[in-house]
């Protein structure tokens, strides 16, 4: 599927959700979440060439697979946290959406700690400390 198909799904889901919101708020939220899941699956199915290219670039730069793994996990956390936060906002739960975003940011920092440690070790080695 291409961007036209994804945009079509999004527009149709938005129209259906807006029509359902008048009578059944809970169904409108379900429609939005289901459309988001379909779009995310479609994106994940088509992202494999980009993942291969990033892996090739990292290996040609002489970086280990650990860095690629951290990068891909970070991207996954970003996508998942954003999707969950947007779904919470659609349901009218803004405070919950903010908490999901904060949890995603903290998860990314925790995931990146080995990188920070490696950078600190490299800097200390260059300084002579």
C-alpha positions as CSV (number, residue, x, y, z in Angstrom):
1,X,0.0,0.0,0.0
2,X,1.2,3.5,-0.7
3,X,0.6,6.8,1.0
4,X,-2.6,7.3,-1.0
5,X,-4.1,4.1,0.4
6,X,-3.0,5.1,3.9
7,X,-4.4,8.6,3.6
8,X,-7.6,7.1,2.2
9,X,-8.0,4.8,5.3
10,X,-7.3,7.7,7.6
11,X,-9.8,10.0,5.9
12,X,-12.6,7.3,5.8
13,X,-11.9,6.4,9.5
14,X,-12.0,10.1,10.5
15,X,-15.3,10.6,8.7
16,X,-16.8,7.4,10.3
17,X,-15.5,8.4,13.7
18,X,-16.9,11.9,13.4
19,X,-20.3,10.5,12.4
20,X,-20.3,8.0,15.3
21,X,-19.1,10.5,17.8
22,X,-22.5,12.1,17.9
23,X,-24.3,9.0,19.0
24,X,-21.7,6.5,20.4
25,X,-18.5,8.1,21.6
26,X,-17.0,4.7,22.4
27,X,-17.5,3.4,18.9
28,X,-15.7,6.5,17.5
29,X,-12.7,5.8,19.6
30,X,-12.6,2.1,18.5
31,X,-12.8,3.1,14.9
32,X,-9.9,5.5,15.3
33,X,-7.8,2.9,17.1
34,X,-8.5,0.2,14.6
35,X,-7.6,2.5,11.7
36,X,-4.4,3.4,13.4
37,X,-3.5,-0.2,13.9
38,X,-4.2,-1.0,10.2
39,X,-2.0,1.9,9.2
40,X,0.8,1.0,11.6
41,X,0.8,-2.6,10.3
42,X,1.0,-1.3,6.7
43,X,3.9,0.9,7.6
44,X,5.8,-1.9,9.3
45,X,5.3,-4.2,6.3
46,X,6.8,-1.6,4.0
47,X,9.7,-0.5,6.2
48,X,12.0,-3.4,5.7
49,X,14.0,-1.8,2.8
50,X,14.7,1.2,5.0
51,X,15.8,-1.1,7.8
52,X,18.2,-2.9,5.5
53,X,19.6,0.4,4.2
54,X,20.2,1.7,7.8
55,X,21.9,-1.6,8.7
56,X,24.1,-1.4,5.7
57,X,25.1,2.2,6.5
58,X,25.9,1.3,10.1
59,X,28.0,-1.7,9.1
60,X,29.9,0.2,6.4
61,X,30.7,2.9,9.1
62,X,32.2,0.2,11.2
63,X,29.6,0.3,14.0
64,X,28.4,-2.9,15.7
65,X,24.9,-4.3,15.4
66,X,24.3,-3.2,19.0
67,X,23.9,0.4,17.8
68,X,21.5,-0.6,15.1
69,X,19.5,-2.6,17.6
70,X,19.3,0.5,19.9
71,X,18.3,2.7,17.0
72,X,15.5,0.3,15.9
73,X,14.2,-0.2,19.5
74,X,14.2,3.6,20.0
75,X,12.2,4.1,16.8
76,X,9.7,1.4,17.9
77,X,9.3,3.1,21.3
78,X,8.7,6.4,19.6
79,X,6.0,5.0,17.2
80,X,4.3,3.0,20.0
81,X,4.2,5.9,22.5
82,X,3.0,8.4,19.9
83,X,0.2,6.0,18.7
84,X,-0.9,5.3,22.3
85,X,-0.8,8.9,23.3
86,X,-2.9,9.9,20.2
87,X,-5.4,7.2,20.9
88,X,-5.7,8.5,24.5
89,X,-6.3,12.0,23.2
90,X,-9.0,10.7,20.8
91,X,-10.7,9.2,23.9
92,X,-10.5,12.6,25.7
93,X,-7.8,11.4,28.1
94,X,-5.2,14.2,27.8
95,X,-3.5,13.5,31.1
96,X,-3.1,9.8,30.3
97,X,-1.7,10.8,26.9
98,X,0.9,13.0,28.5
99,X,1.9,10.1,30.9
100,X,2.4,7.7,28.0
101,X,4.6,10.3,26.2
102,X,6.6,10.7,29.4
103,X,7.0,7.0,29.8
104,X,8.2,6.7,26.2
105,X,10.8,9.5,26.7
106,X,12.1,7.8,29.9
107,X,12.2,4.4,28.1
108,X,14.3,6.0,25.3
109,X,16.7,7.5,27.8
110,X,17.1,4.2,29.6
111,X,17.7,2.4,26.3
112,X,20.3,5.0,25.3
113,X,22.3,4.7,28.5
114,X,24.9,2.3,27.1
115,X,25.5,4.8,24.3
116,X,26.1,7.6,26.8
117,X,28.4,5.4,28.7
118,X,30.5,4.6,25.6
119,X,30.6,8.3,24.7
120,X,31.8,9.2,28.2
121,X,34.5,6.5,28.1
122,X,35.7,7.7,24.7
123,X,35.8,11.3,25.9
124,X,37.6,10.3,29.0
125,X,40.1,8.4,26.9
126,X,40.7,11.3,24.7
127,X,41.2,13.7,27.6
128,X,43.5,11.3,29.3
129,X,41.3,10.7,32.4
